[in-house]
Amino acid sequence: MGLFDALLGRRAVKGPAASERLFALSTAYVTLQTEYSISSAGVAGIVFQPLATADFQAMVKDMVEVVKATASEMGASVESKDDDYGFRWLIVRDPQAAVEDLVVTINGVSSGVEDGGYGERLLCAVFAFKDSQGQPVNFIYNYKRGTWYPFVPADGAQKRSTERELQLKAQLADELPIEPELERWFPLWGIPF
């Protein structure tokens, strides 16, 4: 990495092989579905911290166009949203899509951001599921740590079911690289899907 890259804030994400750990959800989904009656909600998103530079904006625009073209081939819709905290979300929706298709699409976005030299701007990917009672169960992939954790919102404003989250951790410990430090299981309130 050169001085110019450092001044522009470009760095490669170091640590675990992000794509390999991201794809672990594809195999864990079989267990989620068959043993725990948790099914895909058909939506996933990736969130990153945008930059106001022309280079970054052009990279994001090109990436969004590629993802939209790819997603439309499989019947999915793609939208980009900025949240209340100033982060940008790229959301893929397809109720008929296999979890593997959503993982591949999200991996394509993260690879595009990393290839553009902005891997450190990636925050996380979120995959939405529902349990047998229709309650939301989200799995969050932290790009900086290369680990997963469950986020289960509970009834009420900004409450979570930590008991259910810990149960999912125990159930999927052999399937997913789960974040071992519970204080890093950050709740994501206001997920735009």
N, C-alpha and C positions, 0 to 999 in steps of 0.2 A: 504494500500500500504506500503510495507516495504522499507527499505533503499536500498536493492539490486535493487528493481524495480525503485526507484528514480535515482540511478546511471546509470542504463541502459536506462533511459528516457521513461520508461513505465508508462503511466497514462491512466485512463479511461476517455473517453470524458464525460464531465459533461454538464448539460444543458438539452435542450428539448429532448424528446424521438425521436431520429433521424429517426428510421424506420417509426414511425407513420407519421412524417412530410414528409418524402421522398415519402411515398405512396400516399400523397395528389395529386401528379401529375397524378396518374391514373384516379381520378375522374375529375380533372381539364381538362384533355385531351378531355373529351366529349364536354365540353364547347368550348375549342379551336377549335375543329374540326367542330362542328355543327354551332356555332354562328360566328366564326371568320375565317373560312376556313384555319386553320393552321393544317397541317398534319405532322405526324412523318416522319423523314428522315431515320428511321430504324437504328440509331446508337446512342450509349451512351458511356460515359467514366467516369472513376473515377480516380482521381489524388491524389497521396500521396507523401510524402517526404520519400525516402528510407533511410535506415541505412546500414552501411557496416558490421554490426554484423552478425555472422553466424546464430544466432537464427532468426533474422529478415529475412534474405535471405531464410532460409529454410521455414519459414512460408509463405512468398510470393510465393515461388516455389510450395508448396503444394496447396495453394489457387488457383493459376493460373491453375494447373492441374485439380482441381475439377470444376472450372468455365468452362474450355474448354470442359470437359466431359459433363457437364450439357448443355452447349450451343450447342454442336454438336447434342444432342438429339432433339433440337428444330430447327436445321438447321442454327444456327448462327455461326459466326466465332469470335474468340477472339485473340487479339494480345496485346503484352506488348511493350511499347515504352518509352524511356527516352527523355524528351524534352530538349530544349536548356538551360533551367534554372536548370536542374538537378533533375526535378521531374519525377516520374514514372507514366505512364498512363496505365490503363488496359481498352481496347476498345472492345466493343461488337457491332458487325454489323449483322443486319438481316433486310433487307428491308421488309420482310413479317411479322416480329414480331409485336405483339401488344405492345403498350407502357407498359402495365402491365408486360409483360415478361421481357422487358428491366429493369424496376424498380426492379423486383424480383432479376434479375441477379446482378445488381449493389448493391442492399441491401445485397446479399450473400457475395459479396466482402467486403463491409464495415463491416459486422458482423464478417467475418474472421479476419480482421485486428484488430477490437476491442477485439475479443475473445483472440487474440494473445497478448494482452496487449499493443498494439501500436495505440490505437484510436486517440491519439493526433497527429499522423502523417497524418491522413486523412485531405485533404484540401477541395475538393469539388467533386461533380458529375455534369456532363454536359449531357443534353439531347438535341439532335439536331432535329429541326423541320424546315418546310418550309411554307411560306405563299402562297397565291393563285397565286402570280407572280413568285414563285420559289425562293424567297429571303430567306436567312437563318435567323432563329429565334432560339436562344438557351435559355434554362432555366437552371440556375446554382443553385445547392443546396449547401450551405455553411454548412459543418458539424460542425464547431465551433459555429455557431450562430443558427443552426437549422432553417434556413430561405432560401427562394427562391428569385431569382431576374432574370429578363429577360436581355439578352445580345444580342443586334441586331447590327451586323456589318453592316456598310453602304458601299457604293461604295467607293473605294479608299483605300489607305494604312492606316491601323490602325485608321479608323474613325468609329464612332458608331452613331446609330440613337437614341439619347436620347429621342426625341419626341415619337418615336414608343415604346421605353421601358416604358416611363411613361404612355402611353396609355394602354399598356398591364397590368401594375400595377393596373390601375383603373378598367380594365375589369375583372381581376382575383382576386381582393382583398378579395372576399368572398370564393374563391375556394382554394387558396394557402396561406400559411403563408409567406407573402412577407416581405422582409427585409425593415424595416421602415427608416433606415438611408441610404440615397442615396449615401453618400460617401463610403459606404461599397459595392457598386455595382461595383466591380472590373472588368475591361475588361479582357478577357482571349484571348490575341492575340496568334496566332500560335497553336490553338487547332488542334491536329493531326488527325482530321477527317473532 
